[in-house]
Amino acid sequence: MAATPGKRVFGELEKRRSATTGKVTGWRARYTGPDLERHPKTFADKMAAESWLNAERILIDRGEWKPPKVRELEARLAEQRSVTLREWAYRSIEGKTLRPGTLYRYKTALEKRILPVLGDIPLKDLTRLDVATWYTKLRVVLAEEARGRKWHGKEKSDGRGAAFSAYQVLSSILNDAVDHELLNVSPAKVKGALRYKAVHEPIVVTTDQMWRMTELMPDYLRAIVPLAVTTGLRNGELRALKRRHLDLGDPSRATVTVRGTAADHRERGKFTEIGEPKTDASYREIAIPSFVVSILREHLEKFSEPGADGIVFRAARGGVMHRQIIQRKWTVVRKSVGLDELHFHDLRHTALTWAARSGATLAELMAIAGHSNPTVVLHYQHLGDEERRHTIAEKLGAAFKDDLAERRALRTPQADTKNGTQVSG
């Protein structure tokens, strides 16, 4: 039967009018698809609506039809998957909540190590072989760079740390792409690339070394050494301390509260500021030994900013002190005591080691360190266990040792001769 003049063979067109003026504002096209569902779409003019209906009819006739919403989703995903690693990398880090130092590390790794090699490859075309080849070559380049840098006549590193950092950044960005359904699986699968043991072996400072370093530091920084050694605060946490974070009223119950960390911006025009602590577990209160209280009181009186929000270890012109100020002074001091390889962070290591040897439990060590992962402080727990084992052994042996001394005192030359022991004159 021939179609009625003026009536469409496929689909329907309907005028859309303004509710207030009654004027035509658009056209709605709709049809019943092979799935027996109604599929509508609105257009600004009649010609566009008719073109869409004609295009849908052609797809049905060819057997290539899919519901319009399914095709729109597939097109959107295809467009997203055409994004290069470079484009996605910057979108990814912009969507992350990163501390200034971490953001700087991400951008540096991207611009110096990752994007020059992999940046122009579309995400969907990036393979495990691409990543593995990039990582292998990076290790060689970084090892060569490290050999060219000497520190007190020794190699400062072997480049593994920089390779680990760059791979960690790439892995994070690709995992983010998986989470956003741009990739089905991350191609960053290099075995062992996310395992790294630092070249530097932490040093445990002795009490004598601690006092010598304290005396050698400039007067406005002397208090920072005993405070760091006894509380395990990080460098940034120490520089972010305010007067209200110290409770020194009762020396036997003195505490320091961590509520922030100093972030050092490395971008031009930006300076040091106080930000959130490193993790949620970093919000903590730590006991201060009584001998440190008098040192802190003197420091507060002479060098700290006034008021409850006054910075405890302030910069020369006021405000938060930059990390490099401490580092420059620290470099001179550690050389003076013969500990050229001592890092300032080793004072934190010292605090946790002493705490473990003093009998701190795993939970107490985690609280002092500000860690939520017990694995990080298990090493210190083992040190404490070893110390306690020796203490128990000594206590156990004390009774036998006293009895042995008494038995030796009662022994006679005759008894020794009878037992076959020759006693010399």
Order of alpha helices (4+ residues) and beta strands (2+ residues): beta-beta-beta-alpha-alpha-alpha-alpha-alpha-alpha-beta-beta-alpha-alpha-alpha-alpha-beta-beta-beta-beta-beta-alpha-alpha-alpha-alpha-alpha-alpha
